[in-house]
Amino acid sequence: MDLSVVIPVKNEAGNIAPLVAEIAAALDGRARYEIIYVDDGSTDATAAEIRRLQASVTQLRLLRHAHSCGQSAAIRSAVKAARGRWIATLDGDGQNDPADIPALWRIAQETAGTSPALPPLLIAGHRTRRRDSWSKRQASRIANAVRRRLLRDDTPDSGCGLKLFPRALFLDLPYFDHMHRFLPALVLREGGIVRSVPVNHRPRQRGTSKYGLFDRLGVGIADLAGVLWLRRRLARPLLVEDPPPPAESTQSARPADSPSRKTSAEAVR
C-alpha cells in the first residue's frame, strides 16, 4: 500500500459521499491507496453513510471512537491502523480539495527518489486563498504569526488540514491533544524537513463548523506553551554503531605436536 488517506470526522454525514468520490477521482490509477475515516463520536448518520459506501468503494475503511476524543486522537487512531507507508490527511468538511493530493504525492516521490538518506519530509498545504469568514481568517493570520515567531517553524499555514508525511515519522512524534496544529514544529524538532505547497481551499457546502473562535484561541495558547516546553527539552542522540568483532572459528585447531587420540578399537588391542 502506497498511501493512506486519513479523514477525522464528527457529524459530517452530508460530506462523506462527495469527498469519497473526489478522492477516488484524484487517486485512481496514480497510487495504491486506502481511505480511512475515523468517526469521532458522531451523533448523526456519519457512520451509516460510510458503511453504505463501503459496498461500492473497496478502499474505504471505518474506525469509530465510542465518544469524541478530538481531531488529534482521531488522526492518531487512523495512522496506527493505516497500511500505507505515506499518510495524507484531509479535513472532513470538504473544504480541502482532494485534487491537490497527487501534486503532493509527486513531490514526495521525487524527493524520496533523490536520496534515501534524506531526513523525513512533511509536505504541508498552504491555503493561499481561504474561503472562510473574515473573523476566522484574521484569527488564523494572528495565530500563524505568533506561532512562527515563537516556534520558528517557517510554515505559513500550519493549520491546513491537507498534509502528507511518512507514517513512521508521525508515530515517532510526541503525542498530545491538538498536536495536529503543530505538526511542522514537531517534525522540525525530530530533524525532519517541512515544505509548504499552495493548495486550493473551498467554502463549506454542508454541515457546520465544530470549532468556535474562542475555542481555538484558548487551547492554542496552552498548546503553544507545551510545544515550547518540548523544544527546550529536546535530546537527539547521535548514534555510532561499532562494527561487530570478526567471527571466531567454531572448530578449534588441534596443536600439531599433540598425540592423536586412539580409537576404541586400538585401545583394546
Secondary structure as UniProt FT lines:
FT   STRAND          3..9
FT   HELIX           13..27
FT   TURN            28..30
FT   STRAND          33..40
FT   HELIX           46..54
FT   TURN            55..56
FT   TURN            58..59
FT   STRAND          60..65
FT   HELIX           71..81
FT   STRAND          86..89
FT   TURN            92..93
FT   HELIX           98..100
FT   HELIX           101..114
FT   TURN            116..117
FT   STRAND          121..127
FT   HELIX           134..151
FT   TURN            156..159
FT   STRAND          163..166
FT   HELIX           167..172
FT   TURN            177..178
FT   HELIX           179..182
FT   HELIX           183..189
FT   TURN            190..191
FT   STRAND          193..199
FT   HELIX           213..232
FT   TURN            256..257
FT   HELIX           264..268
//
